[in-house]
Amino acid sequence: MIRVVVSAGGACRCFAPPETEVRLGSSRECDWHLPFPGVSRFHARAVMEGERLLLRDTGSKNGLFVGRERRGEVRLGLGESVSLGQARLALERLDPAEGELAISFEAGRPVTSDEELPTGTAELAAEALEPAARALLLARRTAAIHSPGPGLRRRILAEAGELLGVPTLFVGQLDRWDEVVLRDLHGVLPTSEMLAKLSLELRRGRGEADLEERWLLAPVHPGRRAFLAAGPLPAGGSEEIWKEMLLDFLAVRLLNPMEVVPEGTAEKAEPAAGGELSIPAGMVIGTSPAFQALLAELRSIVSSQMSILLLGESGTGKEVLARLVHASSPKADGPFVAVNCAALPAELLEAELFGIVRRAATEVDAREGRFAQANGGTLFLDEVGDLPLKLQPKLLRALQEREILPVGGRHPVKVDLRIVAASNRDLPGLVASGAFSDGLFYRLAGVVVRVPPLAERREDLPLFIAEFTSRMAERHGKHLCGVTRAALARLLAWPWKGNVRELENEIEAAVLRAADGDALRAENLSEGVRKVLAVTGAEPAASAVLDEEVAVPQPGAGGALRDRRAAEERAAITEALSRTGGNVRAAAALLGLTPQGLRYKRKRLGLA
């Protein structure tokens, strides 16, 4: 695998070898945008000649320099470089594991989670068009994207859901037990009963479900068992054919990169009946049995007013789950207020929770407490196990009586809210030792929900990696095209004792180290993660990755799994080339690959 690296003053941009001639310069109109000092707006043209990069100066001010010699034309070999102003352009060879993307965002140009879909001048007035015309524009824009990453895929689903006029649009898949596994979701999570009915309709081969509510279904093809579902359609709505056509088209574009659930996947827990879940923005929907069981438990209790106690290790995402409970509850229109009980001493925490009246303390103005701020909504008490013992009776009374007494106040104030508490400590053990009030524990623990650590839901790791890489690239203004297989193998092998928070911090630091325009590579990871394979001797089968959906290796699979996958890849590539008469670009489109990716796979598999 070869790449072109352009660097200047610590900044760096990386490009794949061009299949056709490209323009490079500081202008954004160039194919390779190089915003570096001394680079002219249209500095040069470049094209590959075998394994050499041919560069031709196009009349730039600072020209092309090899050493101190200015040249009008340069043929770069591997390891060689040329100067463009203050920038250095070099041709490098990558290790195969670092050259092939395990998680890719958008082929052709890197994107981030919040980047807009491609638009053209004829599409700028799309908002003023009829829904059918807007659907056509969405299809055209989606067709311009080779392999949508997680951020773009969610944007496509959101826009399609609005056009179809449905509250729910999701990418799903039937596992080996014919149960629905959610991959991507826009809107409200369907009930367990509805998922079971949709599964039945899909197995009957229907593209529409006429149940109590009408849904549209678009399977990509029976063997893959992946599908798009949209519904419920508006009651009395028109029967426009464009809705079905749009869903069918998006299914082909969005589902082709997905893989079926691995045969060795453990049985998914049966979802419990109950309310619907409204997923907060940015929340990763895991497909692991542990996470699916957690969602099922939350679905059964969100519509009630009972207090919920979330118990789990630090960094497992308890606040995200608290926000999910709030957004899915009858109090979703009210405020969500979070307070960390471990962050303040008892004297300040009392005023923080219950408020303070004027002149109750020296030079302290009256202010509203968190209970009052959360009135009509949800109050999230994080790290409640660290609540000072002397403050626990007052909190217990507030929960029992649904009223608070501000510091220095004389008259209690009624509040109407739901309590969600969380702790990473052994609260029953603290109760037994007298360090935590038993009355307060039982009041908080209306329903106790255990939040599984990341070690119990490793199937979800690739989803988190894809989401965090996209999110952090956007946060720090980086354009990354994906995550390499070598980097993914190390991220999958690390134990992540700090759970999701540790993973998020690792990805953020790696994104900062990564070169703009390049992929996130193993060299960008922290030293411990980078060297984990040498310590453990493990090598996760990161080559099983396609787009951001990853088949996590099963214990004992080893070389047999890799050999089987290689044979399957050879057969698929051979069939695609046969169907397209040897046309590499057309075969790559059938396989969901870039032409460069297909060429690399053919070479690696001995088909070149």
Phi, psi and omega in degrees: 000130182246146174221157176256126182242126177242124185225152177194127175057035179090343176271155186209143173227140183237145182222151173283151178304132185286134176284326176235171184297137180235154174262142177228140181173184184277350179284142178289350176283347181286152175295320175249105182277118183238088183278061184242152180301138176084354178271124181289165182301314175234088193277315186201173171240151183219147176203151179277138170235093188068238177257016177248148178256119179267123179244134177235124177294138180248040178084030181288160180291317186260352171067192176247125182239131169248109190067235178256007183262124176276136182228149176275338182214136182224134172251110183268131171260177180300132179085356180262160184217164178218150181259136174235100187062233178267004181263150177243126179250127183227155177251121185236151173257136180256151168299140183309319181293334179268348181268333183262133182279131173272323175237118181242146178267275178232126177292145177097317174205137182291148179226168176236176190298331184251013182285147181285155172293155179302139178230160176234169184296331180284352185252003186293335180261026186299329182296335183272357184273164174294155181306321181296319178292321177295325177296321178296319178295320177298318178298317180297317181293321179293326180296336180283352182256125183288310185215090185300132175280185186297320181293312180295324181297320178293324178294320179297315179298318181297316181292320179295320178299320178295317180296320182283343180072036182242148179282343184224129172219121184218153171268124181230173179208141176272125178277187185293345177259014179062028175259150185278127173251124181279136178252306177224144185224134168241122177098215188271135178292129180295156176290162179297323179296318180293320178299320179295320180291320178295323177300317180297316180296322179295318181291339175277356177079023182267147177261005181210143181242108177265083180254209173299328177237145184268129180237152171255137181235138180224089175286142179287316164189156191304324185293333183273337176061019175258151185204163169249138178231136180228131178169184345289144180292151181303137179298133180072013181290161180286165187256041184302132180290337183296333179295314179294320181295319179297315181296318179298318180294314180296327178299317180295318183285323186266333187264340181304322179289348187279153177249158176289160177297128181304145183301330184274005182296136180293156183296135180280141181294146179289122179296144179273153178289153178161209183279178179267151178256131175256111189281125178295153179300136177087353180284133179275124180271101181286152179252002181291152177304321181297318181285322177298321177295322178297315178299320180298319180294317179295322180301327184283346187237350187295330184280353179272177177255007184293148174292148180236135178244116179264118180246128180181167182297161177296138176087011182271358177091036183292325179292323177299318178293324177297320177294323176298315179301315181297312183295338182261000187263169176298344181261021184299332180282348178273179183284152169250120183237128181245142176220135179266111185289344181268353189273343185231148173292165186304320184297318180280328183294325180299314178292325180296320182281313191255350181089177183213142178263160182300139178070011176286336176218157184299127176055032178245123179281159177294140176210156182279139178274173183294328177299313181293322179296327182271004182303128183088000182224226185231135174252122180257115179260098181274148181052046183294340178294343179264009179295129180304140185300322184287345179267347185296320178299322180291323178293320179299317180296320179298322180287322181289313187269350184055042175210153183234154176239107180300155178299125181083359183273162179245340185239126179293154181240126180287142176226149177233103183206169175251141180255127168239121181246159181213150178203148173257010181255166179277087184296318176302323177293322177294323177297316181296327181273355180085007181274352179218137183296127179293323178298317179294321180300312183290333177288321179287324188272051173303313172226125178262125181240123177273128179263116185291144175288167182297333179297335180266000180220049184293340176298338182272353184305311181300327178294317178296318182298315179297314182295313183292322179297314179297316183294316182288327176298318177295317182298322185256013175068028179260149174247103181249140183268355178156198179233130183284162180296322180296318178294317181297320180301320180286322178294325178288332184277340183289141185287338178053058178293338176272006174062211188297325181296318178296317179298316180298317179296320179297315181295319181298316179296321180294321178298320178297325180281337185289149178284139179297131181089351181259185173266163172283121188244166180302325181294342180276347183281161177294161188301317182297314180292321181298326185259010187296325182293325179291330181279316185271337184076003181274155175214088180304147183282070181293344178292351178281000187277138171224123190056220181263002179269124188239133172274108182287132184298143177268148180304134175083000182289310174054221185293330181299319179295316180296318180297317180296317180294321179298319179296319179295321179294318178301314181296318181294318181293317179300317180294317181296318178294323178295317182292333183256011179065030179084006179284110186296317182296316180292321178295321178298320179297321178296324184273354182076031181238165167278156175305321178295320179296321179293319179299319179296315180298319179298319179294317181293327183267004178076027181254357184285000000 
